[in-house]
């Protein structure tokens, strides 16, 4: 069983610079053809200073930094048993190329169902930009399936 | 370009968003998404790792499916209007699954002084298996 001592654990902050080539790669990878996500002129026409990060992009912050992987190791969840159960985003302001987004997370709950056959870890995150403004809030539910 | 601007008044409960049909999931897509998203979990890209984990093959990242639902939403309304986006991953999306993302207006409401619509989201494969269920809140003018 995942040790409940991890409830309240704060992950180290993850810093994600929003970069043009990365966003263009992400758009390609998800099949996004709307030019606002890949063409700076189109982004500016739409009112953005530069390319905007698409809705799910900020999830990359803790993957890039290694914080997500470190958490799985800390919780001792084997990769083979790990599933992503739920993900939610609350959006406050755009993140665009040129911004640096910092994601700070904490484990808010650990619980189980089916007599421990399924364990759940809830992680809540705040994403802020270089001006300290709140960009988004994220919530992830990770599942360990025994 | 949509000739009919999307407004709170023009939207009706029950309206369907124009669906997004994806081609069958293939290994190239999983490899590119791994790189672009930062999720280098080899279970999605390396068949040897998947097999050692007891699975027959690699499978799609949940967040790839959520990104596709994001495309459904931003294809319907500008991203600047998206306030919330929630997904529940209900099953594994395998190679060869051709996902269809759909959305339906469930409710019109006021939230923090903005008029919003609540959208029910679904991503299902060609066999009718729902892999992601979710919701979004979109503020409309």
Interface residues (C-beta under 8 A of the other chain):
Chain A: X22 X25 X26 X28 X29 X30 X31 X32 X34 X36 X46 X47 X52 X54 X55 X56 X59 X60 X61 X63 X64 X79 X80 X83 X84 X85 X86 X87 X88 X89 X90 X91 X94
Chain B: X22 X29 X32 X33 X35 X36 X37 X38 X39 X40 X41 X42 X43 X52 X53 X54 X61 X62 X63 X64 X66 X67 X68 X70 X71 X73 X74 X75 X78 X79 X80 X82 X83 X84 X85 X86 X87 X88 X89
